[in-house]
Amino acid sequence: MTAMSPFLMFEGNAEAAMNAYVALFDDGEVLSVVRHPEGDFAGKIQLAVFRAAGQRLMCSDSAVRHGFTFTPSLSLFVECADDAELTRLFEALADGGGVLMPLNNYGFSTRFGWVNDRFGVSWQLNLA
């Protein structure tokens, strides 16, 4: 079977990001972890698979420095069941990150917000 999963590449904090995301969602779960065996990145995540908000995601710590990082042009879009969940996720993800669009009614949604979390990953949060 062909499958597609978002893949998040970090430069040293993949485990902290994955654990934060898993903790935010009721179904959050680390499914597998393979660590870099040696060198400067020994013990860091070579490849991990986790689930959050019903989505299977993959992540890694790249031992190679790149001239790029995450960009809001690709974001994780979460449909929240109620306003309490939306507010909780927005506040948790914005903590240490940055707000791109504060929680508000933007016409296309009665309650929507967009943040970059402290790891640089972009999240769009919408009240279903």
C-alpha beads as a LAMMPS data file, in Angstrom:
LAMMPS data file: protein, C-alpha beads

128 atoms
127 bonds

1 atom types
1 bond types

-500.0 500.0 xlo xhi
-500.0 500.0 ylo yhi
-500.0 500.0 zlo zhi

Masses

1 110.0

Atoms # bond

1 1 1 0.000 0.000 0.000
2 1 1 1.251 3.477 -0.835
3 1 1 1.218 5.921 2.079
4 1 1 2.208 9.535 2.616
5 1 1 3.415 11.050 5.892
6 1 1 4.649 14.527 6.802
7 1 1 8.385 14.423 7.550
8 1 1 9.830 17.034 9.912
9 1 1 13.593 17.558 9.778
10 1 1 15.185 19.221 12.781
11 1 1 18.799 20.072 13.571
12 1 1 19.022 18.626 17.063
13 1 1 15.643 18.993 18.795
14 1 1 13.476 16.375 17.039
15 1 1 12.924 14.400 20.237
16 1 1 11.782 17.439 22.233
17 1 1 9.420 18.470 19.414
18 1 1 8.016 14.963 18.982
19 1 1 7.433 14.577 22.727
20 1 1 5.728 17.979 22.888
21 1 1 3.396 17.105 19.989
22 1 1 2.586 13.653 21.385
23 1 1 1.715 15.217 24.762
24 1 1 -0.670 17.756 23.182
25 1 1 -3.062 15.218 21.684
26 1 1 -5.091 12.464 23.373
27 1 1 -4.053 9.918 20.725
28 1 1 -0.412 11.045 20.779
29 1 1 2.015 8.150 20.680
30 1 1 5.638 7.516 19.754
31 1 1 5.570 4.543 17.382
32 1 1 9.272 3.990 16.725
33 1 1 12.662 5.628 17.273
34 1 1 16.038 4.915 15.673
35 1 1 18.956 6.968 16.987
36 1 1 22.149 8.175 15.311
37 1 1 24.739 5.596 16.415
38 1 1 27.886 7.745 16.529
39 1 1 29.513 11.110 15.958
40 1 1 28.312 14.531 17.057
41 1 1 24.687 13.420 16.721
42 1 1 25.050 10.133 18.620
43 1 1 21.815 9.497 20.494
44 1 1 19.844 12.083 18.499
45 1 1 16.931 10.916 16.371
46 1 1 17.928 9.408 13.050
47 1 1 14.307 8.484 12.275
48 1 1 11.208 8.491 14.459
49 1 1 7.561 7.846 13.698
50 1 1 4.783 9.193 15.888
51 1 1 1.051 9.854 15.863
52 1 1 -0.712 13.079 16.844
53 1 1 -4.281 14.171 16.092
54 1 1 -4.887 11.055 14.016
55 1 1 -1.913 11.768 11.756
56 1 1 1.192 9.633 11.336
57 1 1 4.286 11.850 11.195
58 1 1 7.984 11.199 10.808
59 1 1 10.904 13.241 12.110
60 1 1 14.672 13.257 12.287
61 1 1 17.663 15.266 13.419
62 1 1 19.827 16.079 10.444
63 1 1 23.529 15.880 11.231
64 1 1 24.092 18.170 8.250
65 1 1 23.471 21.908 8.684
66 1 1 21.179 23.279 5.998
67 1 1 20.530 26.783 4.730
68 1 1 16.806 26.296 5.347
69 1 1 14.367 25.404 8.073
70 1 1 10.602 25.242 8.394
71 1 1 8.388 27.752 6.629
72 1 1 4.715 28.657 7.163
73 1 1 4.048 27.877 3.502
74 1 1 3.639 24.277 4.694
75 1 1 1.777 23.891 7.969
76 1 1 -0.015 21.281 10.041
77 1 1 -3.763 22.023 9.909
78 1 1 -5.772 20.840 12.916
79 1 1 -9.586 20.791 13.061
80 1 1 -10.433 21.226 16.746
81 1 1 -13.578 19.721 18.243
82 1 1 -14.376 22.671 20.525
83 1 1 -13.185 26.106 21.567
84 1 1 -11.489 24.793 24.719
85 1 1 -9.296 22.459 22.662
86 1 1 -8.544 25.198 20.124
87 1 1 -7.520 27.657 22.834
88 1 1 -5.394 25.064 24.681
89 1 1 -3.527 24.031 21.535
90 1 1 -3.064 27.623 20.372
91 1 1 -1.593 28.730 23.702
92 1 1 0.665 25.676 24.030
93 1 1 1.991 25.897 20.482
94 1 1 2.461 29.685 20.577
95 1 1 4.428 29.474 23.850
96 1 1 8.018 30.236 22.887
97 1 1 7.022 30.542 19.231
98 1 1 5.184 33.251 17.327
99 1 1 1.629 34.108 16.423
100 1 1 1.029 34.572 12.691
101 1 1 -2.752 35.088 13.018
102 1 1 -4.319 35.452 16.489
103 1 1 -7.466 33.511 17.342
104 1 1 -10.317 35.316 15.629
105 1 1 -13.211 35.141 13.175
106 1 1 -11.693 35.591 9.723
107 1 1 -14.851 35.010 7.701
108 1 1 -13.732 31.630 6.351
109 1 1 -13.907 30.331 9.935
110 1 1 -15.642 31.532 13.080
111 1 1 -12.507 30.756 15.120
112 1 1 -9.069 30.274 13.599
113 1 1 -5.450 30.869 14.597
114 1 1 -2.026 30.295 13.051
115 1 1 1.235 29.923 14.964
116 1 1 4.841 28.915 14.551
117 1 1 5.831 26.793 17.544
118 1 1 9.145 27.065 19.429
119 1 1 10.637 24.444 17.091
120 1 1 9.742 26.460 13.968
121 1 1 6.868 24.237 12.803
122 1 1 3.799 26.095 11.545
123 1 1 0.299 25.155 12.776
124 1 1 -3.122 26.295 11.558
125 1 1 -5.808 25.662 14.173
126 1 1 -9.463 25.792 13.219
127 1 1 -12.728 25.307 15.068
128 1 1 -14.567 22.606 13.135

Bonds

1 1 1 2
2 1 2 3
3 1 3 4
4 1 4 5
5 1 5 6
6 1 6 7
7 1 7 8
8 1 8 9
9 1 9 10
10 1 10 11
11 1 11 12
12 1 12 13
13 1 13 14
14 1 14 15
15 1 15 16
16 1 16 17
17 1 17 18
18 1 18 19
19 1 19 20
20 1 20 21
21 1 21 22
22 1 22 23
23 1 23 24
24 1 24 25
25 1 25 26
26 1 26 27
27 1 27 28
28 1 28 29
29 1 29 30
30 1 30 31
31 1 31 32
32 1 32 33
33 1 33 34
34 1 34 35
35 1 35 36
36 1 36 37
37 1 37 38
38 1 38 39
39 1 39 40
40 1 40 41
41 1 41 42
42 1 42 43
43 1 43 44
44 1 44 45
45 1 45 46
46 1 46 47
47 1 47 48
48 1 48 49
49 1 49 50
50 1 50 51
51 1 51 52
52 1 52 53
53 1 53 54
54 1 54 55
55 1 55 56
56 1 56 57
57 1 57 58
58 1 58 59
59 1 59 60
60 1 60 61
61 1 61 62
62 1 62 63
63 1 63 64
64 1 64 65
65 1 65 66
66 1 66 67
67 1 67 68
68 1 68 69
69 1 69 70
70 1 70 71
71 1 71 72
72 1 72 73
73 1 73 74
74 1 74 75
75 1 75 76
76 1 76 77
77 1 77 78
78 1 78 79
79 1 79 80
80 1 80 81
81 1 81 82
82 1 82 83
83 1 83 84
84 1 84 85
85 1 85 86
86 1 86 87
87 1 87 88
88 1 88 89
89 1 89 90
90 1 90 91
91 1 91 92
92 1 92 93
93 1 93 94
94 1 94 95
95 1 95 96
96 1 96 97
97 1 97 98
98 1 98 99
99 1 99 100
100 1 100 101
101 1 101 102
102 1 102 103
103 1 103 104
104 1 104 105
105 1 105 106
106 1 106 107
107 1 107 108
108 1 108 109
109 1 109 110
110 1 110 111
111 1 111 112
112 1 112 113
113 1 113 114
114 1 114 115
115 1 115 116
116 1 116 117
117 1 117 118
118 1 118 119
119 1 119 120
120 1 120 121
121 1 121 122
122 1 122 123
123 1 123 124
124 1 124 125
125 1 125 126
126 1 126 127
127 1 127 128
